[in-house]
Amino acid sequence: MIQRPERRPRPDGQREPDAEREPDAEQEPDAAHGAAQDSALRGEIAEAARALARLGLVTAYGHVSARAGESMLITPAADLAGLTASSVIEVPLAAGSLPAGVPAEAWAHLALYRARPDAAAIARAQPGGAFAVAAVVTRMVPLHGQAGWLGESVPVYDDAALLRSPDRAERAASCLPAGEALLLRGNGALTLGATPGLAVARMWLLAAACDVYLSALSASGSASGANPVTALSAEEIASWRAVGGELLPRLWEHLRGRPGPGGPWPGEVQSQGQPGDHRRPPAPRVMPLDLGEEREPHRSGPGREEP
């Protein structure tokens, strides 16, 4: 399950009789708590959206959303690089039309939340490798362990039209009954997560997995049938998925502090007279992880994306 945990019940498990309750006294703290949760979630969405832009996974197009009860909160149709929490827009999950300022492809988010009760947050982006992979396969299989955190495989929705209608969005969502990533031929990708940050971490992983997949195809000569690519076995994928809930948050913590291309890492000093030359070498595209227990600090064969 990737859904956020529900609020815990009152410690004593009891409720006062209705006649003895003081509605205002009880409802005001609840309202304040709900407002604080809403504000915090908007902040998470905005941070995740800025990271999506900083990591080069979107240009002028892309969005991040999160489930919020019977609604979703989503970034507007705008550049994500400087997005703030105040710009996030609320849309009812049962909406029959989209509010002003919402991305036209918000239908894809709504369709996934309706189809996948376990979906708590969604990222929408356009990694370059995703276009290439979706053009040559109908399903991408994991070739390295971390790719298993995207699903047992990553399906491709074989229609390059923008998901700007409920019907198109529902057809795309139907291609992802399980797993956490969907490639959209000619249109980028969608990833799911328990939080907005984890959805973005999966989008970064998807971009890396696509690069690995394309490199393997090229190196093996699979296009000519010379040497087939060796995918992870079902058992190997299961072993990696078993630790994803522990280790994926660590990747998000790494990515949220990672600078954009050419930028210095936090606490590092740029060398004098050498713009862009920093003390730390570039991070690898696929980061090796220690299989130890980690928790998110803030909470939890080959086959064939939109603004």
N, C-alpha and C positions, 0 to 999 in steps of 0.2 A: 504494500500500500504506500502511496506517496501523498496521501491526503494529510493535512494538518490535524493534529489531535484536537478533540473538542475540549471545551472548558470543563474543568473538574467540578463536581457538585459541591455544595456546602459541606464543610467538614463534619457537622453533626448529622447531616442527611435529613434534617427536619425542616418543616415549614410551620409557621405560626398559623393558627386559624384565621380565616379571612377577616373575621370581625375584629380581630385584635391587631391586624397588620396596619402599618402606617405607610401607605403607598408612596408618598413623596419621599420619606426617609429612605426607603429601600430602592426606589427607582432612580433617584438622583445619583447614588454611587454607581449603579449599573450603567447609567447613561454615560457617566464620566469614564468608566472603565472601557465601554464600547468605543467612545470617541478616542481614547488613548490607543486602543488596538487599531482603529482605522488609521490614525495618524502614523503609527509605527509601520503598518503595512504599506502605506503610500510611500513612506521613506525607503522601505526595502525595494519597492518597485523602481523608484527613481534611481537608486544606487545601482541596481542591476542593469537598468537601461543605459546608464552612463558607461558602465563596464562593457556592455555589448558594443558600444560605439568605440570606446578606447581600445578594445582588443581587435578592432578592424573587422568585426563580423557584420556590420551594417554600414551603409553610407547615409543617404537621405531617407532610407526606408527601413522599417523594422519596428517592432513593438514588444512590450513585456506586459503581462497581466497576472492577476492573482484572484482566486476565488475569495469572496467575502460574503458568506452567508448565501442569500438568494440573489446576490449580484456578483459582478466581477469589477475589479478596478483595473484600468488599462491606460497605458501611455497614449497621448494624443498623436495625431498625424503631424509629426514635427521631428526635427533633428533631435536625436536622443543625447547628443554629446553634452548639452548643458541643461538637461531636464531637471526640474525640481518637483518635489512632492506635491506642491500646490497645483501642478499641471495635470495630475492624474485624474481620470474621469471615471465615474461610476456608471455601470450599465446593468440593468436587471438581466438575469439569466434567461428570463422568459420574454425578453424584448422582441417586438415585431418590427421595430425600426431602430436605427442607430442615432444616438444624440449627436448634435453638432460637435465637430472637432475630433470625433472618434475615427480611427483608421477604417477605411472601407472594408478591409479584410478582418475586422473585428469579428465578423461572422465565423471565421475559422476558430477563434478562441471560444465563442459561445457554443459552437457545435461540439468541440472537444469536451468542454465542461459538462454538457448535457449527456454526451455519450460515455464519458469516463468519470464516474463519481470519485475516483481516486485522484484525479488531476487537481492539484492545488495551485499550480502556477504554470505559465506557458511563456516561452520565448519564441520570437519569430525573427529570422535573420536570413542572410544570403551569403554564406561562406562560398568562396570561389570553387573549391573542390566539390561542393555539393552539386553544382550544375553539371560538372563533368561526370561524376559517378552516376547521377540519375539519368544521364544520356546513354549510358552503356550497359546498365543492369536493371533488373526489375526488383531486386532485393540485395542489399549489401550485408554480407556476413562479417562477423568480427574476426580480425586477423591478429589483434593483440588484446591483452586482458582488459584494459580500461574501456575498450570499445564494447565490452559486455555490459557495461552500465547503461548502454543505450537500448538494450533489448537483446533477445536471442538472435535477432537480425533486425535490419532497418528496412522497412518496406518503402517502395517508391509509388507515389500517386502519379499515375501516368496521364496528366493533363496539365499543360503549361498555362492555362487561362488563370487570371487572377481570381482569388476566392472571394469575390465581391457580392455574393448572393447566398442566402441560406441553403439553397439546393446544392450549389457547388461545394460549399463548406462542409455540408453533411456528407457528401460523397467522399471528400478527402478524409474526414474524421473516421469514416467507416473502415478505412484502410489501416487504422491503428487501434484494434481492439485490445491489444496488449503491447507492452514495451513503452519506451519513452522518447522515441525520435521518429520522425517521418520526413523523408525526402520528397520534395515536390519537383517533378521534372520541369526544368526551365524556370523555376520560381523559388528556389531556396529550400528552406526547411522549417520545421516546427519541433520544439523539444519541450518535455514536461519535467516538473520537479516538485518537491515538497515545499519549496520556497522559491521566490523569484530568482534569488542568487543561484540556487541549484539548477534551475532551468537554464540559466545562462552558462553555468559550468558545463552542462550537458551539450549546449550548442558549441562551446569551445572544443569539447571532446569530439563532437560529430565532425567538426572541421578537421581536426587532427586525424580522425579515423578515415575520412575521405582521402586525405593526403597519403596516408599509409596504404590504403587500398589501391590508389592509382599507381603509387610507386611499385607495389608488389606486382600489379598487372604488367607494368612496363618491364620490370626486371626479369620476370618469369617467362615473358613471351606468351602469356596466356591468350592474347588476341589471336595468335596463330595456332593455338592449341599445343604449343611445344611443351611447356611445363605448367600444369595446373597449380593455382595458388592453394596453399594449405590453410584452411580456416580452422578456428578453434573448434574443438569437439563440444558436444552438448554438456559433458561433464566439466570441461574446462570453463565454459561460459557460466555454468551454475556456480562454480567455485568463486568466480570473480563477482557475480551478482550477489552472492551471499555476504560479501564484505563491502558492497557499494554504499550501504547506508552509513557505514562507519567512515569510509575514506573519501567519498565524494565531497562532503563538507570541507575537508582539508584542501581539496583542489580549489573550491570557491574562495577559501581564505587566501590562497596564493593569488588567484586571479584578481580579487578585489583590490589588492595592493600592487598589482603589476602595472608598470607604466605603459604608456602608449609607445609606438615605435620611436626609438631615438631618445626617449625620456629617461631621466635618472630614477633609480629605485629609491624608495623612501629612506632617508638617512645617508644617502650616498652623494659624494661630491663629484661634479663633472671635472675632468682633467682640464687644466688651463691650456688654452690655445688649440684644443682639439674638440670642437663641437660634436656632440653625439658620442664621444668616446668616454665610457663610464667604467667604474671600477669592477663591476660585475659583468661577466660575459653573458651573451644572450641565453635565455632559458631554452631548453630543448622543446620541440614541438609536442612530444609525448613524455610527460614527466613520470619517472619511476617512483613508486610509492612504497613505503614500508607497511607491510600488512599487520600493523598493530592497531589496537582499538583507538578510534578517533571519533569524537562526537562534535556536531556543529555547535560552536560556542553559544550562539544566540537561541537555539531551540532544543530539527531532526535531519548453398553455393551461389556463386555470383548471379545476380539477376539484373534489373533496370534501375520553390519557396515563393511574399507579396507585400506590397506596400500597404 
